[in-house]
Amino acid sequence: MKKIIIPLSIVILISAAQAQQKSGTVIYERVSQFTRRFNINGVENEAPQIKNDKFELSFGNNQSL
């Protein structure tokens, strides 16, 4: 039984150590809500605005872009 458990444990440990992701892409999204003030013909108005920004991070081989 020990002949099976020890090698199986070693294989599991080695595969877990190599399970790290080496490359990929992460996408971030930022949503901003704000109020914009403007003046038309002497009348001041406010309008709600929403701004969406998306950022993409690509990584691999100890580099990121």
LODO-340466 format. One record per atom (N, C-alpha, C, O): x, y, z; chain. Coordinates in pm, whole numbers, plus 50000, padded with zeros to 5 digits. Layout:
% residues N
<titi x="X" y="Y" z="Z" chaine="A"/>
...
END
This chain:
% residues 65
<titi x="50082" y="49880" z="50000" chaine="A"/>
<titi x="50000" y="50000" z="50000" chaine="A"/>
<titi x="50086" y="50126" z="50000" chaine="A"/>
<titi x="50053" y="50224" z="49934" chaine="A"/>
<titi x="50199" y="50122" z="50076" chaine="A"/>
<titi x="50289" y="50238" z="50079" chaine="A"/>
<titi x="50353" y="50260" z="49942" chaine="A"/>
<titi x="50387" y="50374" z="49908" chaine="A"/>
<titi x="50369" y="50154" z="49864" chaine="A"/>
<titi x="50429" y="50166" z="49731" chaine="A"/>
<titi x="50339" y="50246" z="49637" chaine="A"/>
<titi x="50387" y="50304" z="49540" chaine="A"/>
<titi x="50212" y="50250" z="49664" chaine="A"/>
<titi x="50118" y="50324" z="49580" chaine="A"/>
<titi x="50098" y="50467" z="49633" chaine="A"/>
<titi x="50093" y="50561" z="49554" chaine="A"/>
<titi x="50087" y="50482" z="49763" chaine="A"/>
<titi x="50056" y="50612" z="49822" chaine="A"/>
<titi x="50168" y="50713" z="49804" chaine="A"/>
<titi x="50142" y="50828" z="49770" chaine="A"/>
<titi x="50291" y="50674" z="49825" chaine="A"/>
<titi x="50405" y="50767" z="49815" chaine="A"/>
<titi x="50423" y="50820" z="49672" chaine="A"/>
<titi x="50430" y="50942" z="49655" chaine="A"/>
<titi x="50431" y="50734" z="49570" chaine="A"/>
<titi x="50443" y="50790" z="49433" chaine="A"/>
<titi x="50322" y="50873" z="49391" chaine="A"/>
<titi x="50336" y="50973" z="49320" chaine="A"/>
<titi x="50202" y="50831" z="49433" chaine="A"/>
<titi x="50082" y="50906" z="49400" chaine="A"/>
<titi x="50085" y="51044" z="49466" chaine="A"/>
<titi x="50044" y="51143" z="49404" chaine="A"/>
<titi x="50133" y="51053" z="49588" chaine="A"/>
<titi x="50146" y="51182" z="49656" chaine="A"/>
<titi x="50246" y="51272" z="49587" chaine="A"/>
<titi x="50222" y="51392" z="49574" chaine="A"/>
<titi x="50355" y="51216" z="49541" chaine="A"/>
<titi x="50457" y="51295" z="49470" chaine="A"/>
<titi x="50400" y="51349" z="49338" chaine="A"/>
<titi x="50422" y="51465" z="49304" chaine="A"/>
<titi x="50327" y="51267" z="49266" chaine="A"/>
<titi x="50266" y="51310" z="49139" chaine="A"/>
<titi x="50166" y="51423" z="49165" chaine="A"/>
<titi x="50162" y="51520" z="49089" chaine="A"/>
<titi x="50086" y="51412" z="49269" chaine="A"/>
<titi x="49988" y="51516" z="49301" chaine="A"/>
<titi x="50058" y="51646" z="49338" chaine="A"/>
<titi x="50014" y="51753" z="49296" chaine="A"/>
<titi x="50164" y="51641" z="49416" chaine="A"/>
<titi x="50238" y="51761" z="49454" chaine="A"/>
<titi x="50302" y="51830" z="49334" chaine="A"/>
<titi x="50299" y="51952" z="49323" chaine="A"/>
<titi x="50360" y="51751" z="49246" chaine="A"/>
<titi x="50425" y="51809" z="49127" chaine="A"/>
<titi x="50321" y="51873" z="49035" chaine="A"/>
<titi x="50345" y="51981" z="48982" chaine="A"/>
<titi x="50207" y="51807" z="49016" chaine="A"/>
<titi x="50105" y="51865" z="48928" chaine="A"/>
<titi x="50044" y="51991" z="48990" chaine="A"/>
<titi x="50008" y="52083" z="48917" chaine="A"/>
<titi x="50033" y="51997" z="49122" chaine="A"/>
<titi x="49981" y="52117" z="49188" chaine="A"/>
<titi x="50079" y="52233" z="49176" chaine="A"/>
<titi x="50037" y="52348" z="49165" chaine="A"/>
<titi x="50208" y="52204" z="49177" chaine="A"/>
<titi x="50309" y="52309" z="49165" chaine="A"/>
<titi x="50310" y="52368" z="49024" chaine="A"/>
<titi x="50345" y="52485" z="49007" chaine="A"/>
<titi x="50272" y="52290" z="48924" chaine="A"/>
<titi x="50271" y="52339" z="48787" chaine="A"/>
<titi x="50134" y="52387" z="48742" chaine="A"/>
<titi x="50113" y="52411" z="48623" chaine="A"/>
<titi x="50041" y="52402" z="48834" chaine="A"/>
<titi x="49904" y="52442" z="48800" chaine="A"/>
<titi x="49888" y="52593" z="48787" chaine="A"/>
<titi x="49778" y="52639" z="48760" chaine="A"/>
<titi x="49995" y="52671" z="48804" chaine="A"/>
<titi x="49986" y="52815" z="48792" chaine="A"/>
<titi x="49962" y="52853" z="48646" chaine="A"/>
<titi x="50017" y="52792" z="48555" chaine="A"/>
<titi x="49879" y="52955" z="48627" chaine="A"/>
<titi x="49851" y="53004" z="48493" chaine="A"/>
<titi x="49968" y="53091" z="48446" chaine="A"/>
<titi x="50006" y="53185" z="48516" chaine="A"/>
<titi x="50025" y="53061" z="48331" chaine="A"/>
<titi x="50145" y="53130" z="48283" chaine="A"/>
<titi x="50115" y="53246" z="48189" chaine="A"/>
<titi x="50200" y="53333" z="48171" chaine="A"/>
<titi x="49996" y="53250" z="48130" chaine="A"/>
<titi x="49960" y="53361" z="48043" chaine="A"/>
<titi x="49809" y="53375" z="48041" chaine="A"/>
<titi x="49736" y="53282" z="48074" chaine="A"/>
<titi x="49763" y="53494" z="48002" chaine="A"/>
<titi x="49620" y="53517" z="47995" chaine="A"/>
<titi x="49587" y="53664" z="47981" chaine="A"/>
<titi x="49675" y="53747" z="47958" chaine="A"/>
<titi x="49460" y="53696" z="47996" chaine="A"/>
<titi x="49410" y="53833" z="47983" chaine="A"/>
<titi x="49312" y="53860" z="48096" chaine="A"/>
<titi x="49227" y="53777" z="48129" chaine="A"/>
<titi x="49324" y="53979" z="48154" chaine="A"/>
<titi x="49231" y="54024" z="48257" chaine="A"/>
<titi x="49165" y="54151" z="48205" chaine="A"/>
<titi x="49232" y="54242" z="48156" chaine="A"/>
<titi x="49032" y="54158" z="48215" chaine="A"/>
<titi x="48958" y="54275" z="48169" chaine="A"/>
<titi x="48891" y="54341" z="48289" chaine="A"/>
<titi x="48815" y="54278" z="48363" chaine="A"/>
<titi x="48921" y="54469" z="48308" chaine="A"/>
<titi x="48863" y="54549" z="48415" chaine="A"/>
<titi x="48760" y="54644" z="48354" chaine="A"/>
<titi x="48781" y="54697" z="48245" chaine="A"/>
<titi x="48651" y="54664" z="48424" chaine="A"/>
<titi x="48550" y="54760" z="48379" chaine="A"/>
<titi x="48522" y="54857" z="48493" chaine="A"/>
<titi x="48495" y="54815" z="48606" chaine="A"/>
<titi x="48527" y="54987" z="48463" chaine="A"/>
<titi x="48501" y="55091" z="48561" chaine="A"/>
<titi x="48379" y="55170" z="48515" chaine="A"/>
<titi x="48375" y="55218" z="48402" chaine="A"/>
<titi x="48280" y="55182" z="48602" chaine="A"/>
<titi x="48158" y="55256" z="48572" chaine="A"/>
<titi x="48153" y="55377" z="48665" chaine="A"/>
<titi x="48157" y="55363" z="48787" chaine="A"/>
<titi x="48143" y="55497" z="48605" chaine="A"/>
<titi x="48136" y="55621" z="48683" chaine="A"/>
<titi x="48000" y="55687" z="48658" chaine="A"/>
<titi x="47957" y="55701" z="48544" chaine="A"/>
<titi x="47936" y="55727" z="48766" chaine="A"/>
<titi x="47810" y="55801" z="48755" chaine="A"/>
<titi x="47834" y="55941" z="48810" chaine="A"/>
<titi x="47886" y="55957" z="48920" chaine="A"/>
<titi x="47794" y="56042" z="48733" chaine="A"/>
<titi x="47813" y="56180" z="48776" chaine="A"/>
<titi x="47703" y="56266" z="48717" chaine="A"/>
<titi x="47629" y="56224" z="48628" chaine="A"/>
<titi x="47693" y="56387" z="48767" chaine="A"/>
<titi x="47594" y="56483" z="48720" chaine="A"/>
<titi x="47665" y="56595" z="48644" chaine="A"/>
<titi x="47760" y="56655" z="48694" chaine="A"/>
<titi x="47617" y="56622" z="48525" chaine="A"/>
<titi x="47676" y="56728" z="48442" chaine="A"/>
<titi x="47583" y="56849" z="48446" chaine="A"/>
<titi x="47463" y="56838" z="48422" chaine="A"/>
<titi x="47642" y="56964" z="48477" chaine="A"/>
<titi x="47566" y="57089" z="48480" chaine="A"/>
<titi x="47592" y="57168" z="48353" chaine="A"/>
<titi x="47706" y="57179" z="48307" chaine="A"/>
<titi x="47486" y="57223" z="48297" chaine="A"/>
<titi x="47503" y="57307" z="48179" chaine="A"/>
<titi x="47400" y="57419" z="48182" chaine="A"/>
<titi x="47297" y="57411" z="48249" chaine="A"/>
<titi x="47430" y="57524" z="48107" chaine="A"/>
<titi x="47348" y="57645" z="48107" chaine="A"/>
<titi x="47301" y="57671" z="47964" chaine="A"/>
<titi x="47382" y="57693" z="47874" chaine="A"/>
<titi x="47171" y="57669" z="47944" chaine="A"/>
<titi x="47112" y="57698" z="47812" chaine="A"/>
<titi x="47018" y="57816" z="47828" chaine="A"/>
<titi x="46919" y="57809" z="47901" chaine="A"/>
<titi x="47049" y="57925" z="47757" chaine="A"/>
<titi x="46967" y="58047" z="47759" chaine="A"/>
<titi x="46941" y="58097" z="47902" chaine="A"/>
<titi x="46829" y="58138" z="47933" chaine="A"/>
<titi x="47041" y="58095" z="47985" chaine="A"/>
<titi x="47028" y="58146" z="48121" chaine="A"/>
<titi x="46963" y="58049" z="48219" chaine="A"/>
<titi x="46949" y="58082" z="48336" chaine="A"/>
<titi x="46924" y="57931" z="48172" chaine="A"/>
<titi x="46862" y="57831" z="48260" chaine="A"/>
<titi x="46965" y="57722" z="48287" chaine="A"/>
<titi x="47017" y="57659" z="48196" chaine="A"/>
<titi x="46992" y="57702" z="48415" chaine="A"/>
<titi x="47091" y="57601" z="48452" chaine="A"/>
<titi x="47021" y="57466" z="48471" chaine="A"/>
<titi x="46922" y="57456" z="48543" chaine="A"/>
<titi x="47073" y="57365" z="48406" chaine="A"/>
<titi x="47016" y="57231" z="48412" chaine="A"/>
<titi x="47122" y="57131" z="48459" chaine="A"/>
<titi x="47242" y="57156" z="48447" chaine="A"/>
<titi x="47075" y="57018" z="48511" chaine="A"/>
<titi x="47163" y="56908" z="48549" chaine="A"/>
<titi x="47115" y="56782" z="48479" chaine="A"/>
<titi x="46996" y="56756" z="48471" chaine="A"/>
<titi x="47210" y="56706" z="48429" chaine="A"/>
<titi x="47176" y="56580" z="48363" chaine="A"/>
<titi x="47268" y="56470" z="48416" chaine="A"/>
<titi x="47390" y="56486" z="48418" chaine="A"/>
<titi x="47209" y="56359" z="48458" chaine="A"/>
<titi x="47293" y="56248" z="48504" chaine="A"/>
<titi x="47368" y="56185" z="48386" chaine="A"/>
<titi x="47312" y="56171" z="48277" chaine="A"/>
<titi x="47493" y="56147" z="48409" chaine="A"/>
<titi x="47578" y="56087" z="48306" chaine="A"/>
<titi x="47639" y="55958" z="48361" chaine="A"/>
<titi x="47666" y="55948" z="48481" chaine="A"/>
<titi x="47660" y="55863" z="48275" chaine="A"/>
<titi x="47727" y="55737" z="48310" chaine="A"/>
<titi x="47841" y="55717" z="48211" chaine="A"/>
<titi x="47823" y="55729" z="48090" chaine="A"/>
<titi x="47959" y="55688" z="48264" chaine="A"/>
<titi x="48077" y="55666" z="48180" chaine="A"/>
<titi x="48133" y="55527" z="48209" chaine="A"/>
<titi x="48159" y="55493" z="48324" chaine="A"/>
<titi x="48150" y="55448" z="48104" chaine="A"/>
<titi x="48207" y="55314" z="48117" chaine="A"/>
<titi x="48347" y="55313" z="48057" chaine="A"/>
<titi x="48367" y="55356" z="47943" chaine="A"/>
<titi x="48444" y="55264" z="48132" chaine="A"/>
<titi x="48581" y="55247" z="48083" chaine="A"/>
<titi x="48618" y="55101" z="48095" chaine="A"/>
<titi x="48590" y="55037" z="48197" chaine="A"/>
<titi x="48682" y="55048" z="47993" chaine="A"/>
<titi x="48729" y="54910" z="47997" chaine="A"/>
<titi x="48880" y="54909" z="47979" chaine="A"/>
<titi x="48934" y="54978" z="47892" chaine="A"/>
<titi x="48948" y="54832" z="48062" chaine="A"/>
<titi x="49093" y="54817" z="48056" chaine="A"/>
<titi x="49125" y="54670" z="48040" chaine="A"/>
<titi x="49062" y="54584" z="48102" chaine="A"/>
<titi x="49223" y="54641" z="47957" chaine="A"/>
<titi x="49262" y="54503" z="47932" chaine="A"/>
<titi x="49410" y="54485" z="47966" chaine="A"/>
<titi x="49494" y="54562" z="47922" chaine="A"/>
<titi x="49440" y="54383" z="48045" chaine="A"/>
<titi x="49576" y="54351" z="48083" chaine="A"/>
<titi x="49609" y="54214" z="48030" chaine="A"/>
<titi x="49545" y="54115" z="48066" chaine="A"/>
<titi x="49710" y="54207" z="47944" chaine="A"/>
<titi x="49757" y="54079" z="47891" chaine="A"/>
<titi x="49891" y="54047" z="47956" chaine="A"/>
<titi x="49977" y="54133" z="47969" chaine="A"/>
<titi x="49906" y="53923" z="47998" chaine="A"/>
<titi x="50030" y="53884" z="48064" chaine="A"/>
<titi x="50076" y="53747" z="48015" chaine="A"/>
<titi x="49997" y="53664" z="47971" chaine="A"/>
<titi x="50208" y="53727" z="48024" chaine="A"/>
<titi x="50266" y="53600" z="47988" chaine="A"/>
<titi x="50417" y="53610" z="47985" chaine="A"/>
<titi x="50472" y="53714" z="47951" chaine="A"/>
<titi x="50484" y="53502" z="48021" chaine="A"/>
<titi x="50630" y="53493" z="48019" chaine="A"/>
<titi x="50696" y="53607" z="48096" chaine="A"/>
<titi x="50789" y="53671" z="48045" chaine="A"/>
<titi x="50650" y="53633" z="48216" chaine="A"/>
<titi x="50704" y="53737" z="48305" chaine="A"/>
<titi x="50694" y="53878" z="48246" chaine="A"/>
<titi x="50774" y="53965" z="48280" chaine="A"/>
<titi x="50597" y="53901" z="48157" chaine="A"/>
<titi x="50575" y="54033" z="48099" chaine="A"/>
<titi x="50427" y="54066" z="48105" chaine="A"/>
<titi x="50343" y="53976" z="48107" chaine="A"/>
<titi x="50395" y="54194" z="48109" chaine="A"/>
<titi x="50256" y="54238" z="48103" chaine="A"/>
<titi x="50245" y="54355" z="48007" chaine="A"/>
<titi x="50335" y="54439" z="47998" chaine="A"/>
<titi x="50134" y="54360" z="47937" chaine="A"/>
<titi x="50109" y="54466" z="47838" chaine="A"/>
<titi x="49982" y="54540" z="47874" chaine="A"/>
<titi x="49943" y="54633" z="47803" chaine="A"/>
END
